[in-house]
Amino acid sequence: MGTHYEPSGEYRIENVFSFLAVASTVLSTACAKPSWGLFAQDYEDDFMSMGGRRREGGTIVDRLRDDKRFSKFVEVLERERGLRDDLGNRDKEMTVFAPTNEAFKHMEEGMHMCSGTKGKMDMKQIIMYHVAPDADIMSDMMHAGALIPTGLRLKSLGDRHQRMRVFKFHNEMWLNMHARIVDMDMEAENGRIHAIDRVVCPPMEVTEMMYILPTKFSTFLSGLERTGMMEKIESEKGMTIFAPSNHAWQNLGFDNLRYLFSCMGQKEEGGRRRYDERDGDRMRMRCKGMQDLKKIMEYHIGMDIAWSTDMMEKKDMRMETMMGEELEIKAMRMRRGGRDEDRDDDCDDHDSDDCRHRRRRDDRRRHDNDRHRHDDDRRRHDDDRRRHDDDRRRHNDDKKMHDVRKYNFIMNKGEARVSFTDMLGSNGAIQMIDNVMLPPGMRLPHDRMM
């Protein structure tokens, strides 16, 4: 098997963001330029069935109509009467990321419409992607890496709602690294509005999304092409690709990469060499290296969706792969200072001085936390006027507890780590990992680079 990596607290998922800044120039289309806190299934019910708290100032539709910056967005809503009526219904709460007139101007002038490998998207789908079935998506909740469930439900995602991902860039908040939030937290009776400066295009197929970042995923994409798996992946629904980065592949070493990606010099069972210039495509898959590469590729493709919110909810997650073997994903919450809170340290079975000291420290921390919780309860009881705000603050704190920045996601007991979470696709999710995992029983012919 491959080299195992022990979880390290100093590693932070958001550090990988720097490479995405480069991709921003690629994504600056008419639609573009440059975790959700609650668990994923909280949003899978029909998003038009929300109800509850009242606010002042008119409904979302009223607020949009009263603000000239959104006149084009209102025109679009008028053509989608069902959605307009829902946004005007005081009993259906939601958050809207409203493109300004300038955002639609960029889309109309320009350069590209929202489209993918299968053609342009329906405008209703695009608008649904700007609506979230949660009225409490406030600006202070939108940390880097947060996932926002939207109203766009797709069969290609197993009938789940598509997500938006929050990025922080130069102290500004972006959605999918396409749209900048230019005005925040405009409250309405049935939710809130955030103004954005671009129309956000829903993600394309997972392979197309990886092509946006060739410096990170070109080797994985080459593996799909060499093994003839590209079309199958593009048509697959509701999957997760745990894609090793280019650097992870490089760590296999030159000799192993040549063995996996080329049949040159390899022999078939009968002893003949397995490469023919005239018929390379037909001959390639018959050499052992290519067959091993296909198994490796299939081993990195999970047959279900695993967004970071799913992994944080389940903590210990098992997923069947396209190869038929299982992957194990463990979400470890990091303590202050970066150490994994759930990390196994064998203190349950040892009575060393270090373990006794650690248990006393943890007991003191729990005591302090209990005391702080008691003080908070007394403060809420004494101040009735702020009870509503306190309830909302507790709700938001629950979301922050599941902040993706505070978790490590470990694969197969340390064989690999998720180094960047939640690249989105129309038919699944992409989790970038820092090591190539080998299927059970497989060995490469050469030692890996260290």
Secondary structure, DSSP 4 states (H G I P E B T S, - for coil): --------TT--GGGGGHHHHHHHHHH-STT-----SS-GGGG-S-GGG------SS--HHHHHHH-GGGHHHHHHHHHSHHHHHHHT-TTS-EEEEEEPHHHHHHHHHTS--SEETTEEPPHHHHHHTTEES-TT--GGG--TT-EEEEEEEEGGGTSEEEEEEEEEETTEEEETTTEEEEEEEEEETTEEEEEESSPPPPP--HHHHHHT-HHHHHHHHHHHHHTT-HHHHHH--SEEEEEE-HHHHHTT-HHHHHHHH--TT-B-TTS-B---GGGHHHHHTTSHHHHHHHHHHHHTEESS---HHHHHHHSEEEEEBTTS-EEEEEEEEBPTTS-BTT----GGG---HHHHHHHHHHHHHHHHHHHHHHHHHHHHHH-GGGHHHHHHHHHHHHHHHT-GGGEEEEEGGGTEEEEEEEEEETTEEEEEESSPPPPTT---SSPPP-
